[in-house]
Amino acid sequence: MGHARARKIPAQLVEDEGYQLRYERVAGIDIAKAKGDVCTRLPPVREGGRRASRVEEVPARAREILALAGRLAADGVELVVMESTSDYWRMWFYLLETAGLRVHLVNSRHARQLAGRPKTDRLDCQWIARLAEMGLLRPSFVPPPEIRALRDLTRTRLQLVRDRTREWQRLEKLLEGALVKLSSAVWSLARSKTARSVLEAVAAGESDPAALAALAAAQVKGGRAAIAQALEGMQVRDHHRTLIRLHLDHIALLDRQVSAVEDEIEAALDAIPAAWGADATGETGPGAGQAPDAAALPAAGRLAEIPGVSPALARAIIAETGLDMTRFPTADHLVSWAGLAPVASQSGSRARKPGKGHGDAYLKGYCTQAATGAATTDTFLGERLRRLSRRLGGNRARCAVGRSILVIIWHLLSDPAARFADLGPGWHDTRTDRDRKIRAHVRQLQALGLNVELSEAAA
């Protein structure tokens, strides 16, 4: 057998980036929990001399970091670069940024020391400084302070909601151990008023299935008889009642905390001028842009028009992406940063199946959650998800539609006057070439050994 000829790729002229010295005065910081090693790279003292490196160890305390900021400012440092080590970088970044220095946070994988060379914190900070002065490190996206505050709130809300869900799961497991099949008779333990009323009565000492079933709403699934049947034979003991009461109280506490955090999220977003809308008269403010003839909707309102995106989800998305889309030159940059774009992996003649990048796990989850919410809607996104699910499977289809939603979000946040317009569920059908589709079906039938004669159907 002969060898397959390699495909010849024509020569291509690629404009490279300039990797010469881009910054005369830089500082690189290797961060640990209790201290940071700082290397300051300065120009030579005399003509024709070598560049100088000043390496020092600075404790991770506010006073020492601010003193470092003063020394760096006195040296005329143009750029400070640090690794994103756990959450220890935050104190360094925030204080140096407040001091007026230009600070970049870089991925630690991009600033690794060369293999085979000794590795210490002092050598690492020197390596970071050398890479930084040549422009070889790409900065990570760090949102401004007001978005960071909003992000803290939205992520706290998400954790509280997850804690509440886990609490309901623990309660359901406890009920199964007490032979209470209430979760089989109601559509949801967490969101059913009937379930809450029955559990409150059980915790208070009631054990008669008929009396408990009488607490159910009249429109409950299967009627009150189904509730009574689900409670027959239950063996609720004193410790079960104590634990049920404990779980219900914890859930009520989490409900109040989630509500309080949601109020804080709304207030934090209303305090950001870039999130405000504009009335038809051009007036802006926290309550502007709500009228039907508004010149621009508030940022969260624009996103909430997308199928599957609720107002709460819109605020959470803004907390991850920020409102300034100039940080992402194109929608593809935002998609890649979120980890919803495939990462190429090719070497020689072998090309591995591309996988998704790591990205922002919170934003990725919000986008796929929006895709799931759009699944049952009679919209373009809902139809797109259903079409892709048949071909790719549910998970990959949600990822693809989540990417589409994020592209829409980029355009809506880039232009405050933009509004979402649904293409409709029949958009794909209008873009299908009828004759091409007929020919494809005919070829498939002919491949099965059939002769095909076509004629137009009667009107």
Protein Blocks (a to p, Z undefined) as FASTA:
>chain_A
ZZdddddddddddddddfbdfbfbdcdddddfkbccdddddddfbghiacdddddddddb
fklmmmmmmmmmmnopabdcdddehjllmmmmmmmmmnopacddddfklmcccehiacdf
klmmmmmmmmmmnopaccdddddfklmmmmmmmmmmmmmmmmmmmmmmmmmmmmmmnopa
klmmpmbfklpmklmmmmmmmmnopabfklmmmmpcfkbghijmlmmmmmgoiacdfklm
mmmmmmmmmmmmmmmmmmmmmmmmmmmmmmpmklpccdfkopacfkgokamklfbdcfkl
mmmmpghiafklmmmmmmmnomblklpmbfklmmmmnopaccdddehjbccdddddfbjm
klmmmmmmmmmmmmmpccfklmmmmmmmmmnojklmmmmmmmmmmmmmmmmmmpmkbccd
debjklmmmmpcfklmmmmmmmmmmmnopacddddddZZ
